[in-house]
Amino acid sequence: MSAEKVMGLLGLANRAGQISAGAMQTEKAIMTGKCKLLLIAEDVAPETLKRLTIMTEETGTPTLKMFTKLQLGTAVGKSPKAALAINDTGFASSLRRMVSSDLV
């Protein structure tokens, strides 16, 4: 996985209007069923991680833990973000393929 490629994909998804950024917006996307993939920052607060984990387990939303809050926010042109919800199946699938290809 190239961090630059992932960041580029996140920026593209954001410009396409397919990203919900920040803990509150991601929670809303998860609960309404819009979120196809949740990215959680590695340096997220324990309480936020616990809350998001419970929500994703209840809804069956796939989750990846990657990057820092600063990196996630920068990828979508915003201040540091604890989480990003990817609300498009195509972008979510592409991101998961990028990440899994690095694991093989």
N, C-alpha and C positions, 0 to 999 in steps of 0.2 A: 504494500500500500504506500503510495506516495502521498505524503501529507499535503503537498501542493495540489495534487489532483482532487483530493477529497475537499479541500478548502474551495477550490474552483467550482466543484459540483454544488457545494452548499451555497456559494454566491449565486450561481445560476438558478438554483431552486428558489432562493430568496427573491431574486428579480422577477421570477415567474409567479410570485405570490403564493408559493407552496410551503412556506416555513412559518411556524408559530414560534416565537422566541421568548425565552424567560420562563420561570417556573409557573407563574399564573396562567400565561397563555397556553403553555404546553398541557397543563392540567385540564384546561377547557377543551383543547383539541382531543385529548385522550378520552374524556368523558362523553364527548359528542360523537366519537367514533371517526373523527377526521384523521387522526394521527396514524400513519402507516408504519413509522419507525421513529423511535425516540432516541436522541443522542443526549447522554448525560455527561457533564464535565467530570473529569477525574478528581477535581478539587472542590466538588459540591459539598455543601454543609450536610452533616449526617442526617438531620431532621428532614431536609428536602429530599435527600436520597431515599429515606425510608418512605416518605409520603408518595413519591413517584413510583417506587418499586411496588408498593401495595396497589396503586392504581393500574399499573401495567400488568400485574399478575391477574387482577380482577377482570381486565378487559382483553387479555391475551395479546397485548401490544408488544411487538419485538423491541428490544432495547440494546443499544451499544453504549459502552462507557469509553469515551475517548476525548483527547485534547483537554485543555484547561478552559476555565470560564473565559479568560481573555481570548484564547484562540477561537472558541466558538462564537463569541461576540464579534470578533474581527472578521471572521469568515462571512458574516451576514451584514457587515457594516454598522454594527451597533456597539454599545458598551458591553462589558463582560456579561455573559449569560450562563446560567447554571444548566440550562437544557434547551434543546431545539427539537421541535416536533416537525417531522417531514410529512406533509399531508398529501403527497402524490405517490401513487404506487410505483410509477416509473423511476422517479428520483430515489425512492427508498430501495428498490431492487438494484439499481446501479450502484448505490453506495454500499449495499451489503455485498455485492459481487467484488467491488474494489477491496473491501476489507478482507473477505474470505480468500481472495486470490493471494493475499500476502501470507495467509496462514498455511497454505498448502506447500 
